[in-house]
Amino acid sequence: MQTLPKQKSGILRRKIGNEAMLYDTNQETVHILNLTAEIVWDCCDGTTRLDEVERKLKSTYKLSFDHDVKKDLEKIITDFSNLGLLHNENKCTL
């Protein structure tokens, strides 16, 4: 089973209410994450498997286990990658 890519170093994370803020010290940019994106971000460690993230999202939102969240995961990971927040050597395709 494929794993999520790893976060790049130099990215600081702060919790602000129901959202998280990422500050990329390399690019000097700020990104605000909703809860779903925050869950995915926390799992971007290069070792967490996709099926683990799917289970975590389904559990958090009380979705049935046959509910497909892969499209949401793919978009979030693609967005993180396009923003330069992830190492690409462990590129994730769902």
Backbone torsions as a table, in degrees:
resi	resn	phi	psi	omega
1	MET	NA	138.6	-176.4
2	GLN	-74.0	148.0	178.7
3	THR	-104.4	159.9	176.1
4	LEU	-74.7	152.1	177.0
5	PRO	-64.8	167.9	-178.8
6	LYS	-97.1	143.1	175.4
7	GLN	-64.3	143.1	173.8
8	LYS	-73.3	153.8	176.0
9	SER	-74.9	162.4	178.9
10	GLY	85.9	15.8	178.7
11	ILE	-113.8	118.8	-179.2
12	LEU	-96.5	143.9	-177.1
13	ARG	-123.5	133.7	175.4
14	ARG	-132.8	140.2	176.4
15	LYS	-89.2	129.9	178.8
16	ILE	-131.8	99.4	-177.9
17	GLY	62.2	-125.1	179.6
18	ASN	-90.6	4.8	-178.0
19	GLU	-122.4	170.0	175.7
20	ALA	-123.5	146.1	176.8
21	MET	-112.7	131.2	173.7
22	LEU	-108.5	132.7	173.9
23	TYR	-117.1	117.1	179.5
24	ASP	-89.7	105.9	-177.1
25	THR	-69.3	-22.7	179.3
26	ASN	-74.6	-43.6	-177.7
27	GLN	-99.6	-7.1	-177.1
28	GLU	54.9	49.6	179.0
29	THR	-124.3	154.6	179.4
30	VAL	-118.1	139.4	178.5
31	HIS	-132.8	134.9	178.7
32	ILE	-105.0	129.1	-178.1
33	LEU	-111.9	136.8	170.3
34	ASN	-79.5	178.7	-175.6
35	LEU	-59.4	-42.8	-179.5
36	THR	-61.0	-49.5	179.4
37	ALA	-64.2	-35.0	178.3
38	GLU	-64.7	-41.1	177.6
39	ILE	-61.5	-46.0	-180.0
40	VAL	-64.2	-43.8	179.3
41	TRP	-57.0	-46.5	-179.3
42	ASP	-61.7	-24.2	-179.7
43	CYS	-91.0	-6.2	-179.7
44	CYS	-80.9	76.5	-178.3
45	ASP	-120.9	4.0	179.7
46	GLY	81.8	-4.7	-179.4
47	THR	-124.9	-22.0	-178.2
48	THR	-72.9	130.5	-178.4
49	ARG	-81.0	151.2	179.6
50	LEU	-57.0	-41.5	-178.2
51	ASP	-65.3	-29.3	176.7
52	GLU	-67.1	-41.4	179.5
53	VAL	-67.4	-41.8	177.1
54	GLU	-57.4	-47.2	178.8
55	ARG	-61.1	-41.1	-179.1
56	LYS	-64.2	-43.4	178.6
57	LEU	-64.4	-44.1	179.9
58	LYS	-63.4	-38.2	178.9
59	SER	-69.0	-44.1	-179.6
60	THR	-60.4	-43.1	-176.5
61	TYR	-97.3	6.9	178.5
62	LYS	53.5	46.2	177.7
63	LEU	-91.3	153.1	175.8
64	SER	-66.1	150.8	-176.1
65	PHE	-71.2	-10.6	174.7
66	ASP	-93.3	-1.5	176.4
67	HIS	-69.9	131.4	-176.3
68	ASP	-90.3	117.6	177.9
69	VAL	-111.8	7.4	-175.8
70	LYS	-61.4	-37.2	-179.6
71	LYS	-63.4	-42.8	177.7
72	ASP	-63.3	-44.6	178.1
73	LEU	-59.7	-45.8	-179.0
74	GLU	-60.4	-43.3	179.6
75	LYS	-64.3	-45.4	-179.2
76	ILE	-62.4	-46.5	-179.3
77	ILE	-64.9	-40.8	177.1
78	THR	-62.4	-42.9	178.0
79	ASP	-61.4	-47.1	177.8
80	PHE	-57.3	-44.0	-179.0
81	SER	-65.0	-46.2	179.9
82	ASN	-63.1	-28.5	177.9
83	LEU	-82.4	-3.1	178.2
84	GLY	78.0	25.2	-176.9
85	LEU	-92.8	-11.0	-174.7
86	LEU	-122.5	151.4	169.6
87	HIS	-73.3	135.9	-175.8
88	ASN	-93.9	-5.1	-178.8
89	GLU	-68.6	-20.5	177.4
90	ASN	-109.9	49.0	-174.5
91	LYS	-59.1	134.7	-175.0
92	CYS	-105.5	122.3	171.5
93	THR	-123.3	131.8	-175.9
94	LEU	-94.6	NA	NA
